[in-house]
Amino acid sequence: MAAQGIPGIVLDGEAMLAVVNATLWASIRLGGMLMVAPLFGTRSVPRRVKAMLAIALGFAMAPLAGPPPPLPGIDPLTVLVVARELFIGVAIGFVLRLAFEAGALAGEYIAQGSGLSFAVLADPMRGVNAGVVGQWFYLCFSLIFLSLNGHLMLVELMADSWRAVPLSSGWLPDAEALRAVPEFAQQMFVVAIQIALPVVLALLVVNLSFGVMARAAPSLNPIQLGLPASLLVGLILIGTLTGQLLGPVRELLEQAFGQALGLLG
């Protein structure tokens, strides 16, 4: 019996089970997105943290996902709906991941022209061995992403995905949705080349200058002077380019968010 003046707390088991069911269904799409999304889907983030984050976001966003499908037990239709939710989450996260890979690819192009391609370290963000210049641009993309409130935009994108394809819908991926990912991958290569092209051309002029010097005055041994000069010019140009990344990265992220939502039709 509750104490006098203190109202009793009534727990409705059926309502609690409904909340748990809706949270778990919403967490499937969120978990798929967090597995491959930039920053959150890296190996530096423990799996338990990803699971806890997916459940916490699923609990908060369950009302936006619509009523969960009333599917009793495990049957082929349940497995199909789970696979669809995972596909949507992974596809959204993968498209955003491609936008970040444009920075890493631009860094690799610049490293090959500046003589820094031999500088390879373990990348904790992606879990692979990568060049330091590529890691630098990947980190710059991450900082710009956070400064633009990209993490909040990502949550908003997931909410929009449920408005487009709620849990109770019968949507399945078609050829148009599957074609959107490789199309954006082509755009990623184009943006990477556009970012790296000014630095690569400037380094090419430097290398050609030392090549002409080597033909005109071999006694000066311009080969020994060319590598330090390329490194110095490359570092200066990388520092200059870093300050100009905000516009291209913002445009690329806007395209990525639009393409990710366009996957759902």
TIFIFI-403014 format. One line per field, with one value per residue (C-alpha): residue number from 0; x, y, z. Coordinates in steps of 0.1 Angstrom, whole numbers, m for minus. Layout:
N
num = c(NUM, ...)
xx = c(X, ...)
yy = c(Y, ...)
zz = c(Z, ...)
//
This chain:
265
num = c(0, 1, 2, 3, 4, 5, 6, 7, 8, 9, 10, 11, 12, 13, 14, 15, 16, 17, 18, 19, 20, 21, 22, 23, 24, 25, 26, 27, 28, 29, 30, 31, 32, 33, 34, 35, 36, 37, 38, 39, 40, 41, 42, 43, 44, 45, 46, 47, 48, 49, 50, 51, 52, 53, 54, 55, 56, 57, 58, 59, 60, 61, 62, 63, 64, 65, 66, 67, 68, 69, 70, 71, 72, 73, 74, 75, 76, 77, 78, 79, 80, 81, 82, 83, 84, 85, 86, 87, 88, 89, 90, 91, 92, 93, 94, 95, 96, 97, 98, 99, 100, 101, 102, 103, 104, 105, 106, 107, 108, 109, 110, 111, 112, 113, 114, 115, 116, 117, 118, 119, 120, 121, 122, 123, 124, 125, 126, 127, 128, 129, 130, 131, 132, 133, 134, 135, 136, 137, 138, 139, 140, 141, 142, 143, 144, 145, 146, 147, 148, 149, 150, 151, 152, 153, 154, 155, 156, 157, 158, 159, 160, 161, 162, 163, 164, 165, 166, 167, 168, 169, 170, 171, 172, 173, 174, 175, 176, 177, 178, 179, 180, 181, 182, 183, 184, 185, 186, 187, 188, 189, 190, 191, 192, 193, 194, 195, 196, 197, 198, 199, 200, 201, 202, 203, 204, 205, 206, 207, 208, 209, 210, 211, 212, 213, 214, 215, 216, 217, 218, 219, 220, 221, 222, 223, 224, 225, 226, 227, 228, 229, 230, 231, 232, 233, 234, 235, 236, 237, 238, 239, 240, 241, 242, 243, 244, 245, 246, 247, 248, 249, 250, 251, 252, 253, 254, 255, 256, 257, 258, 259, 260, 261, 262, 263, 264)
xx = c(0, 13, 21, m4, 0, 22, 4, 10, 28, 10, 30, 13, 32, 15, 24, 60, 62, 48, 75, 103, 89, 88, 123, 138, 123, 135, 170, 174, 176, 197, 220, 226, 234, 258, 277, 290, 284, 314, 329, 303, 310, 347, 366, 377, 341, 334, 305, 288, 288, 272, 245, 238, 236, 213, 189, 189, 182, 156, 138, 137, 127, 103, 72, 86, 90, 53, 35, 57, 45, 23, 43, 40, 72, 99, 86, 98, 80, 96, 131, 123, 113, 144, 166, 149, 155, 191, 195, 180, 203, 235, 227, 223, 255, 274, 265, 277, 309, 316, 316, 344, 363, 366, 388, 410, 413, 422, 449, 463, 465, 484, 507, 518, 527, 545, 566, 547, 532, 557, 544, 519, 505, 477, 445, 423, 394, 391, 410, 434, 470, 467, 488, 492, 480, 448, 443, 447, 420, 397, 401, 394, 362, 352, 358, 339, 311, 308, 311, 282, 261, 263, 255, 222, 215, 221, 195, 171, 179, 169, 136, 130, 137, 108, 85, 94, 94, 76, 79, 45, 51, 57, 86, 114, 146, 143, 168, 166, 176, 204, 218, 220, 250, 274, 262, 272, 305, 313, 306, 330, 358, 351, 351, 383, 400, 387, 401, 435, 439, 453, 479, 488, 493, 514, 536, 539, 553, 578, 589, 592, 613, 638, 637, 647, 674, 687, 691, 706, 730, 736, 765, 740, 725, 689, 675, 686, 671, 639, 625, 629, 615, 585, 579, 581, 559, 535, 531, 525, 499, 482, 480, 465, 440, 428, 415, 395, 377, 346, 327, 334, 328, 295, 284, 294, 277, 245, 246, 253, 223, 201, 213, 208, 172, 167, 174, 140, 122)
yy = c(0, 34, 58, 84, 114, 96, 83, 47, 38, 15, m5, m17, m47, m47, m11, m17, m46, m24, 2, m24, m39, m5, 4, m28, m24, 12, 1, m22, 6, 27, m1, m8, 29, 30, 0, 18, 55, 78, 85, 62, 31, 31, 4, 29, 29, m3, m24, m21, 17, 13, m10, 12, 43, 24, 14, 49, 65, 38, 45, 83, 79, 50, 72, 85, 50, 43, 13, m18, m46, m71, m102, m131, m150, m155, m163, m155, m122, m111, m120, m100, m69, m71, m75, m45, m23, m33, m26, 9, 17, 3, 21, 54, 50, 37, 67, 91, 70, 75, 112, 109, 86, 114, 132, 102, 96, 132, 129, 98, 117, 145, 122, 105, 139, 153, 123, 115, 82, 62, 77, 50, 45, 25, 45, 41, 58, 33, 3, 0, 11, 44, 74, 102, 127, 107, 105, 142, 150, 123, 140, 174, 161, 147, 181, 199, 174, 180, 218, 217, 197, 167, 144, 161, 161, 124, 119, 141, 120, 89, 105, 115, 79, 67, 93, 80, 43, 35, 2, m9, m2, m28, m10, m32, m20, m18, m14, 24, 24, 0, 21, 53, 40, 34, 67, 86, 66, 81, 116, 108, 102, 134, 154, 138, 147, 183, 187, 173, 187, 222, 207, 179, 204, 227, 198, 186, 221, 218, 183, 194, 224, 202, 178, 206, 217, 181, 182, 217, 215, 179, 189, 207, 173, 186, 152, 156, 190, 180, 157, 182, 210, 188, 180, 216, 229, 200, 208, 245, 237, 211, 238, 263, 237, 228, 263, 260, 227, 241, 249, 217, 195, 212, 207, 171, 164, 180, 158, 127, 135, 141, 109, 88, 100, 95, 58, 54, 70)
zz = c(0, m9, 19, 27, 4, m20, m51, m61, m93, m116, m141, m172, m185, m218, m224, m214, m238, m266, m259, m259, m291, m308, m295, m309, m343, m345, m333, m363, m389, m365, m358, m395, m400, m371, m383, m414, m408, m406, m372, m354, m376, m371, m353, m326, m314, m294, m305, m271, m274, m309, m295, m266, m289, m313, m285, m269, m303, m310, m278, m285, m322, m319, m322, m356, m370, m370, m355, m356, m377, m357, m366, m342, m337, m363, m398, m433, m434, m401, m415, m447, m428, m406, m437, m452, m422, m421, m458, m453, m424, m440, m473, m456, m436, m466, m487, m460, m456, m493, m488, m462, m484, m510, m485, m479, m517, m523, m497, m514, m547, m531, m513, m545, m560, m530, m521, m489, m502, m482, m449, m439, m405, m389, m392, m361, m378, m406, m392, m421, m429, m448, m457, m433, m458, m464, m427, m424, m449, m434, m400, m416, m431, m397, m380, m407, m404, m367, m370, m395, m370, m393, m364, m358, m395, m395, m368, m388, m419, m400, m390, m426, m437, m414, m428, m463, m454, m421, m404, m415, m452, m478, m494, m509, m526, m564, m592, m589, m552, m558, m587, m565, m544, m574, m589, m558, m557, m591, m577, m548, m572, m591, m558, m547, m580, m578, m543, m551, m586, m577, m554, m578, m607, m585, m575, m611, m620, m592, m603, m640, m629, m612, m641, m665, m640, m640, m677, m678, m648, m637, m615, m591, m583, m585, m576, m540, m539, m556, m529, m500, m522, m532, m495, m484, m512, m507, m469, m477, m503, m480, m453, m477, m491, m457, m451, m483, m476, m460, m492, m511, m481, m473, m508, m509, m476, m488, m519, m497, m474, m504, m522, m490, m487, m524, m519, m504, m534)
//
